[in-house]
């Protein structure tokens, strides 16, 4: 009895499926071909069935010839990662889009007031309360989140 006639185990099928997943991630397989080969992988009974699933895949490009540049040296695992935590930058990340919501609400109020012929109740002022609380919270009490991140 040769290797091709030997029965493949679950671990062998898992190894082939991992190689197929790597080929999909690298772009050597498209999704439909990956699905079809994965079904054949788990239906395979012998090593001959499994060997045919990987034999026609194109190889990977050696690192020396790759067009992808290696990443800069990463900090050691578990080392604290320093990121700029200026309050102005954090506020701008969420206050900018929220200010756009307030602007849209104010335009809706303005259009309804003009169409009514008189100024109606200025309800967009209620939209300013979360913005004001968020800005003051970031400016005066926003350090707690950074301390919690440093502990991790």
C-alpha positions in Angstrom: 0.0 0.0 0.0 1.6 3.3 -1.1 1.2 6.8 0.3 -1.5 7.7 -2.2 -3.7 4.8 -1.0 -3.4 5.7 2.7 -6.4 7.2 4.4 -6.1 10.9 5.3 -6.9 12.0 8.8 -8.7 15.1 10.0 -5.3 16.8 10.8 -4.2 16.3 7.2 -7.4 17.8 5.9 -7.0 20.8 8.3 -3.4 21.3 7.1 -4.6 21.4 3.4 -7.5 23.8 4.3 -5.0 26.1 6.1 -2.8 26.1 2.9 -5.9 26.9 0.8 -6.8 29.7 3.1 -3.3 31.1 2.8 -3.5 30.9 -1.0 -6.9 32.8 -0.8 -5.4 35.5 1.4 -2.4 35.9 -0.9 -4.7 36.2 -4.0 -3.6 32.9 -5.6 -7.2 31.6 -5.4 -10.5 33.4 -5.9 -13.4 32.8 -3.5 -15.4 30.4 -5.7 -12.3 28.3 -6.4 -11.4 28.3 -2.7 -14.9 27.2 -1.8 -14.9 24.4 -4.3 -11.4 23.2 -3.2 -12.4 23.4 0.5 -15.4 21.1 -0.2 -13.2 18.6 -2.0 -10.7 18.8 0.9 -13.2 17.7 3.5 -14.6 15.1 1.2 -11.2 13.6 0.5 -10.5 10.1 1.8 -6.9 9.5 0.7 -3.7 11.4 0.4 -4.0 11.2 -3.4 -7.2 13.2 -3.2 -5.6 15.8 -1.0 -2.4 16.1 -3.1 -4.3 17.1 -6.2 -5.9 20.1 -4.4 -2.6 21.9 -3.9 -0.4 20.8 -6.8 -1.6 23.3 -9.4 -1.5 26.4 -7.2 1.0 29.0 -8.2 3.9 29.5 -5.8 4.6 32.5 -3.7 7.1 35.2 -4.6 10.3 35.1 -2.6 10.7 38.0 -0.2 13.8 39.3 -2.1 11.6 39.8 -5.2 8.5 41.0 -3.5 7.2 44.5 -4.1 5.9 44.7 -0.6 8.3 46.5 1.7 8.9 45.0 5.1 7.4 46.9 8.0 9.7 48.9 10.3 10.7 47.1 13.4 7.8 46.7 15.7 7.9 47.3 19.4 8.3 44.2 21.5 5.1 42.4 22.5 3.7 43.9 25.7 5.6 47.2 25.4 3.4 50.3 25.7 2.7 51.8 22.4 3.0 55.6 22.5 0.4 57.5 20.4 -0.3 61.2 20.4 -3.2 61.9 22.8 -3.7 65.6 22.4 -7.1 66.5 23.5 -7.6 68.7 20.5 -6.9 65.7 18.1 -9.4 63.5 20.0 -12.1 66.1 20.1 -11.6 66.8 16.4 -12.0 63.1 15.6 -15.6 63.0 16.8 -16.7 66.6 17.1 -16.2 67.3 13.4 -18.8 64.8 12.2 -21.1 65.7 15.1 -20.8 69.4 14.2 -22.0 68.4 10.7 -25.1 66.8 12.3 -25.8 70.0 14.2 -25.4 72.0 11.1 -27.9 69.8 9.2 -30.4 70.1 12.1 -30.0 73.9 12.2 -30.6 74.1 8.4 -33.8 72.0 8.9 -34.9 74.4 11.7 -34.1 77.4 9.4 -36.1 76.0 6.5 -39.1 75.2 8.7 -39.0 78.6 10.3 -38.9 80.4 6.9 -41.7 78.2 5.6 -43.8 79.0 8.7 -43.2 82.7 8.3 -41.9 83.2 11.9 -39.0 81.9 14.0 -40.0 78.6 15.7 -38.5 77.1 18.8 -34.8 76.6 18.3 -34.7 72.8 19.0 -31.2 72.2 17.6 -29.8 73.7 20.8 -30.5 70.4 22.4 -28.1 68.8 20.0 -25.3 71.1 21.4 -25.5 69.6 24.9 -23.7 66.3 24.1 -21.1 68.2 22.1 -20.4 70.6 25.0 -20.3 67.8 27.5 -17.9 65.8 25.3 -15.6 68.7 24.7 -15.4 69.7 28.4 -15.0 66.0 29.4 -12.1 65.6 27.0 -10.5 68.9 27.9 -10.8 68.5 31.7 -11.3 64.8 32.6 -10.1 62.8 29.5 -7.0 61.4 31.2 -8.7 58.3 32.7 -9.0 56.5 29.4 -5.3 57.0 28.7 -4.3 55.7 32.1 -6.4 52.6 31.6 -4.8 52.0 28.2 -1.3 52.3 29.7 -2.2 49.6 32.2 -3.0 47.2 29.4 
